């Protein structure tokens, strides 16, 4: 009965060689007589029995390729193969466990001698097989003659009879392609030649490869003397943690003095390059350079020409509410229908039959993910979403749209929140065949936000969402409850809805909601809310009033132009400085007399300050003393 090692090796080999005949060669020590056996690949038991019969008294070798016809172990009769190998007879201190790139299987033939096989992802021509085997032999100290396509290797589990007593041919490891990914022949060839790479053109090396190509990236890696293990791990082979591998590559390049354009070009060809857009890769290159270059005492300055490859296209989901890689916020005091507004947006984006949102065209449809953290009552989400769909589809409340939700399970203070969120987005994309257009986090104070530090702990969330938005070309909306609005408005509410200009700077667009009690008094059958939208990517629109019907069984909303007073306040918040009455009238496109009356009413309520400057009337928001508590 063949040994377990022999059977394991033969089972592995049969899984990766094409149909044909395997060639078994055996010889007794000191004898010139050889035994040759050709066994069909479909008869593995016969092959195992032959090894078992011969191993106690013979050296036993086996071909690494199959042959088309029985009886002829020639190059012309050999089939193309996915296997490349070495017969190591070099440094007796060599350790196959340190070989990089690692083989899929290796075994010890005697003290300090090894044989190994690397598995490719597809068969290659026989001449290319021999070239790769020769490169492996050069790298790891193998027998140069072992590259031959008709080479035979010792069978693990047999005996090496050169020694007395005979030495077992011991298996070190064997890994299938499920456990260790097969190599791409081109990639393996590249990593075997990358060190050394001639930094200057020579007759042997040929001309320098064209810039921007993968060959030029490899050439530059050699020129910079990047360690082979870094190249193998971070450039050739895809790693489980692609981000860490890509960072290691870029950091090593920066430490070796590579320019940012060189780092970008090399990283763009890495197997671990995972960014969809050039802009996101550039951002990562510059961020890495910023971490490394302080050691050299300088900032990572860049010439503007490096931006030439960045795609500057802006794609709106709904203009001006959301663009496709935005990190936006819907902010306002409690009970201002923020959740209604974002669920409304999610419904119209997910439903291809709906063409408008608050009277503005929907320009991008696709899957939506909604984190229902605030309410967490499925019945309420179902009623809201169903009412919205029914309002647009003549009573049809079917949820036949790619709208997904999560109830209560999101906290950005947890270590793995980014990985979990990314996995969820990729899961939806795989299921729907389209990337997620927008992810809504409703609300921030249920997602780990601490009001005690004025939003400082939210920066990791904003950084992580910005990275994913750039990389996956997807948008995010964060819903947040601001403090109760006072008669005087916080000056920094536009840039930082929760009180920190540093934190809020990343949020764009910003939707700001507030109650409009004067409209409620004027029209009590509906509930009214002010809505202002600010975006750095386009002109900021005038404020609106959302008038909601009070019947909970249906969705009714009308978008109205805000009154002049509301528009004056919005314009003052937009400019952030005192503005003349004449400029306000011109910017709002309203007669000066109407603006004057509105300013007088606002001044009576303490919402604006007015002072004379020559013949002009200067209007500004009241100064706010101190910060106010979030809750």
Order of alpha helices (4+ residues) and beta strands (2+ residues): alpha-beta-beta-alpha-beta-beta-beta-beta-alpha-beta-beta-beta-beta-alpha-alpha-alpha-alpha-alpha-alpha-beta-beta-beta-alpha-beta-beta-beta-alpha-beta-alpha-beta-alpha-beta-alpha-beta-alpha-beta-beta-beta-alpha-beta-alpha-alpha-beta-beta
